[in-house]
Amino acid sequence: MISIAQAKALRSGQTVWLKDAWDANGEPSHARVSGKVQTWKTRPSDFKVPIKRGLYESGYITHSNVSRFTLTKPASKKPAKKKPFVPRTPRPYYPQYGYR
């Protein structure tokens, strides 16, 4: 889990890891910080860190979702095994009905 002080110290280009999300190949998902941290004088406990994940997905790390991220890479997860392909048996042909 990232603390609020660690989140405010993040810089553009740093990588943060999602604690509860994995890619299809079992690797933990990661996001890159894509801008500078935004803070407010009137609310010193609030912050907003822009992140970019993948090609099109972007978002923010805020004080409400900071517990979903970590600075260290979590353990990999084995990908789910795919069931083997079993070809279907062909349907019988019924000439009296004109379809299979």
Contacts in CASP RR format, 6 or more apart in sequence:
PFRMAT RR
TARGET T0000
AUTHOR 0000-0000-0000
METHOD contacts of the structure
MODEL  1
MISIAQAKALRSGQTVWLKDAWDANGEPSHARVSGKVQTWKTRPSDFKVP
IKRGLYESGYITHSNVSRFTLTKPASKKPAKKKPFVPRTPRPYYPQYGYR
1 19 0 8 1.000
1 66 0 8 1.000
1 67 0 8 1.000
1 69 0 8 1.000
1 70 0 8 1.000
2 16 0 8 1.000
2 61 0 8 1.000
2 66 0 8 1.000
2 69 0 8 1.000
2 70 0 8 1.000
2 71 0 8 1.000
3 66 0 8 1.000
4 45 0 8 1.000
4 47 0 8 1.000
4 63 0 8 1.000
4 66 0 8 1.000
6 71 0 8 1.000
7 37 0 8 1.000
7 47 0 8 1.000
7 49 0 8 1.000
7 61 0 8 1.000
7 66 0 8 1.000
8 37 0 8 1.000
8 39 0 8 1.000
8 47 0 8 1.000
9 37 0 8 1.000
10 16 0 8 1.000
10 33 0 8 1.000
10 37 0 8 1.000
10 49 0 8 1.000
10 61 0 8 1.000
11 33 0 8 1.000
11 36 0 8 1.000
12 33 0 8 1.000
12 34 0 8 1.000
12 35 0 8 1.000
12 36 0 8 1.000
13 32 0 8 1.000
13 33 0 8 1.000
13 34 0 8 1.000
13 35 0 8 1.000
14 32 0 8 1.000
14 33 0 8 1.000
15 30 0 8 1.000
15 31 0 8 1.000
15 32 0 8 1.000
15 33 0 8 1.000
16 30 0 8 1.000
16 31 0 8 1.000
16 32 0 8 1.000
16 33 0 8 1.000
16 51 0 8 1.000
16 61 0 8 1.000
16 69 0 8 1.000
16 70 0 8 1.000
16 71 0 8 1.000
17 28 0 8 1.000
17 29 0 8 1.000
17 30 0 8 1.000
17 31 0 8 1.000
17 69 0 8 1.000
17 70 0 8 1.000
17 71 0 8 1.000
17 72 0 8 1.000
17 73 0 8 1.000
17 74 0 8 1.000
18 28 0 8 1.000
18 29 0 8 1.000
18 30 0 8 1.000
18 31 0 8 1.000
18 68 0 8 1.000
18 69 0 8 1.000
18 70 0 8 1.000
19 28 0 8 1.000
19 67 0 8 1.000
19 68 0 8 1.000
19 69 0 8 1.000
19 70 0 8 1.000
19 74 0 8 1.000
20 68 0 8 1.000
21 28 0 8 1.000
21 29 0 8 1.000
22 28 0 8 1.000
22 29 0 8 1.000
22 76 0 8 1.000
22 77 0 8 1.000
23 29 0 8 1.000
24 79 0 8 1.000
25 79 0 8 1.000
26 76 0 8 1.000
26 77 0 8 1.000
26 78 0 8 1.000
26 79 0 8 1.000
27 76 0 8 1.000
28 73 0 8 1.000
28 74 0 8 1.000
28 75 0 8 1.000
28 76 0 8 1.000
28 77 0 8 1.000
29 53 0 8 1.000
30 53 0 8 1.000
30 73 0 8 1.000
31 51 0 8 1.000
31 52 0 8 1.000
31 53 0 8 1.000
31 54 0 8 1.000
31 69 0 8 1.000
32 51 0 8 1.000
32 52 0 8 1.000
32 53 0 8 1.000
33 49 0 8 1.000
33 50 0 8 1.000
33 51 0 8 1.000
34 50 0 8 1.000
34 51 0 8 1.000
34 52 0 8 1.000
34 58 0 8 1.000
35 49 0 8 1.000
35 50 0 8 1.000
37 47 0 8 1.000
37 48 0 8 1.000
37 49 0 8 1.000
38 47 0 8 1.000
38 48 0 8 1.000
38 49 0 8 1.000
38 50 0 8 1.000
39 46 0 8 1.000
39 47 0 8 1.000
39 48 0 8 1.000
40 46 0 8 1.000
45 63 0 8 1.000
46 62 0 8 1.000
46 63 0 8 1.000
47 61 0 8 1.000
47 62 0 8 1.000
47 63 0 8 1.000
48 60 0 8 1.000
48 61 0 8 1.000
48 62 0 8 1.000
49 60 0 8 1.000
49 61 0 8 1.000
49 62 0 8 1.000
50 58 0 8 1.000
50 59 0 8 1.000
50 60 0 8 1.000
51 58 0 8 1.000
51 59 0 8 1.000
51 60 0 8 1.000
51 61 0 8 1.000
52 58 0 8 1.000
52 59 0 8 1.000
53 59 0 8 1.000
61 69 0 8 1.000
90 100 0 8 1.000
91 100 0 8 1.000
92 100 0 8 1.000
93 100 0 8 1.000
94 100 0 8 1.000
END
